[in-house]
Amino acid sequence: MAMQFLLSTEMPDASAYLSFLPLVILIVLFYFMLIRPQRKREKKEKLMRDSIETGDRICTIGGIIGRVVSVSDDEFVLETSGSTRIRFNKWAIRNRIEDEE
């Protein structure tokens, strides 16, 4: 009985497989338009954060601007106006400020 059922079932035709094609195309477009550029941006930001050295001027995500006094694996100390020093996590770095000299 089970063998008869298996023999009597028909294979789906090509149109059944083609109905999934728009979904596959949408997933591929989603990857190349959203996911891949986001990963590139994150990689670039991580490289920038890892390249911060003592003496660099930076801006934090909170808008605090200062000069880096010391850097460790996951933290850095920022010197703001005067001799005020604040400790931050590295992920709090927004960007490096290039000196305009």
N, C-alpha and C positions, 0 to 999 in steps of 0.2 A: 504494500500500500504506500509506504513512504517512498519507495523507489519510483512508483508511478507518478507521484506528485512532483518529485524532482525532475523527472523526464518531461512532464507536461508543462512545467513553468518555462516561460520564454525569457530570453535575454532582453534587457531593455535596449531600445534602439539608440542611435546617436543623439537624438533630440533630448533624451533624458539627461545625457551627460552635458549637453550644451546649455541646459538650463542652469547649471552651476557655474558656467563660465563668467557671467557678470559678477557673481560673488567673489570669485577668485581674482578677477581684475580689480575689484574694489579693494580687496585686502592688500594686493600688491601696491596699488596707488597710495593707500593709507600708509603703508610702510615707507615708501620713498618720499612722500610729501610731509609726514609728521614725525615718525619715529626716528628715521635716520638723521635728519637735521638736528633733532634734539640731542641725540647721542654725540654728534660732532661738537655741538655747543658745550655740552657737559665735559667732554674730553679736553677741549680748549681751555675752559675755565679751571679745570683741575691742574693742567700744566702750568697755567699762570700762577695759581696758588702755590704750587710746589716750587716755583722759581723765585718766590719772594725771598729777598735777602735783607740782612741788616743794613739800614740806611735808606731803603726804598720808601718813597712817599706813597701811601695808599688811602683809599676811601673804603669804609666799611658799609655793610648793607644798611646800617642805621644812619649813615651820612657823616660819620666822624672821620675827619681827615687828620692824618698825622704821619710821623716817621717811625718806621719799625726799629725797635731797639734790640730785640732778641727774637729768635725763631727756634721753636722746637718741632717735634714731629707733628703735633696736632694743635699747637697753640703758638701765639706770638704776642709780644708786648709792644703796644703802640704808645708813643710819646706825643701828646698833643701840646697845646700852647703852654709855654713855661716848662715846668718839669713834671707835669701830670702824666702818669703812666697808667695805662689800662691794659688788662690782659683779655684777649679774645681767642675764640676758636678760629682755626684757619678757614672754615667754611663761611665765616662772616666777612671775608674780603670780597668786595664788589669789583674793584679794579685797581690797577696801579696808575698813579698819576705821574706823567712824564714832566720833568722839569722844563720850564719855558725860559731857558737862558740863551 
